[in-house]
Amino acid sequence: MAARNHVENPFEYMLERAVWALRDLSEAASQPVRRHAVDRPLEIRSVGLSDLRAALREGWADVGAARADVVFITLIYPLAGLVLARLAFSYDLLPLVFPLASGFAILGPLAAVGLYEVSRRRDAGEEVNAATGLKVLRSPALGSILGLGAILVLLFLAWLAAAWGVFALTIGPERPASLSQFAQDVFATPAGWAMILIGCAVGAVFATAAFVVSVVSFPLLLDRDVGIATAISTSVEAVRRNPRTMFAWAALIAGTLALGFVPALVGLIFVLPWLGHASWRLYRRVIA
């Protein structure tokens, strides 16, 4: 007979909570899945470089029309980057400073969801103000947006793990003793240049994967009643149909974000709003 008022040890506590979580997941899986109005890839238009230029012009107009909320929302992006960089220095994780900064491009589409909402409401003829971007929190698609965001977060974490592995196989695995020593190891040794080249190649793979699955999927989730699978498949198909234009757009985003990192990520306050609104405008040109 079990003793009354038994105090659970940590293992028992975690086991019990794990059982509860599995039970909840089982119950959730047994519920009928909500059907979306669209459950297949949408019609995709062909777009060219002229559409990119037009999207950038229209995105800039959105920045001027909704400057207050844009600045408020995009402050989160550079501040988060600074915090992560500070943590890297504090915990002697210097090899992850560059992967943390560059990997934020993976999370960019998620960070820009509020900007998409501003552009969407402007398209609908609604007035926008300092709180417009936050209205995405009341969107019926919020669950799908968070689910797709979780995929990008997993890609981001996988990129960090891969970056640490590249460091460990080249100039690591010992942590650098100081910033100056690390800089010397990176830029003045063959192993350091190998780390740079291999790391950039691996990072490009993760960035490309994130771009392909998200280039139109987040705006699509906000704009239409679709599920995550349909949004991702439509995004992949948009890239397949317009490879030259889409990868020109990806290169433009990468180059502009690189400029935005100077100085100390503060430039992102100005770069991210423009790219976010322009991404919505490009989405409107791609999806019929």
C-alpha positions, 0 to 999 in steps of 0.5 A: 500500500502506497504511503500517504503524503509521499514526497516524489523525488525528481525522477518520479516527478519528471516521469509523472509529467512525461506520462501526463504529456503523452496522454495529452498528446494522445488525446489531441491526436484523436481530435478531428483535424480542422480543415482549411479552405485551401489544402493544396498549393496555390497558383504561382506566377512567374516573376522577374527582377523587375518585380523585385525592384517593384517590391522594394519600392512598395516595401519602402512606401510601407516603411514610411507609412507605418514607421512607429510600429516598424521601429517598435517591432524591429528593435527586438531583432538587433537587441536579441542579437546583442544579448546572444552575442553578449552571452557568447562572450560571457560563457567563453563561446567565442566560436558561436558569435558569428554563427549566432549573428549570421544564423539570425537570417534563418529566423528573419521571416518569423521576426518579420511576421508583424511587418507582414501584418502591417502590409496586409492591412494596408493592402486591405485599406485599413489604417495602421498604427503603433499596435497594428503589427501586434494584431498578428497575435489574434490571427486565426493562423497564429498556431500555424505561424508558431508551428512554422516558426518552430521549424525555423528555430530547429534549423537555427539550433541545428546550424549552431550545432553544426558550426560548433562541430566545424570549429571543433574539427578545425581549430578546436575543440579547446575553447579560445583563451582570449578574443585576440588569440581566437582572432589570430587562430581564425585569420592567421592559420590554415585551420582557421581559414578552413573553418571559415570556408567550411562554415560558410558552406555549411551555413549556406545550406541551412540558410537556403533550406530556411529560405526555400520553406519560408519565402512565401509561407509566412505571408501565405499563412496570414493571407489565406486559410491554409495549413503548414504543409500547404504553405511550405509546399507552395513556398518550395514550388514558388522557388522551383518556378522562379529560381533565378528571381528567388535566389537573386532575392535571397542574395539581396537579403543576405547582402542587405542583412550583412550591411545591417549588422554594422554597427553592432546590429543597429542597422537592422532597425532600418534594414529589417522593416524594408525587407519585411514589407518588401517580402510581403509585396513580393509574395503578393506578386508571386501568389495569384 
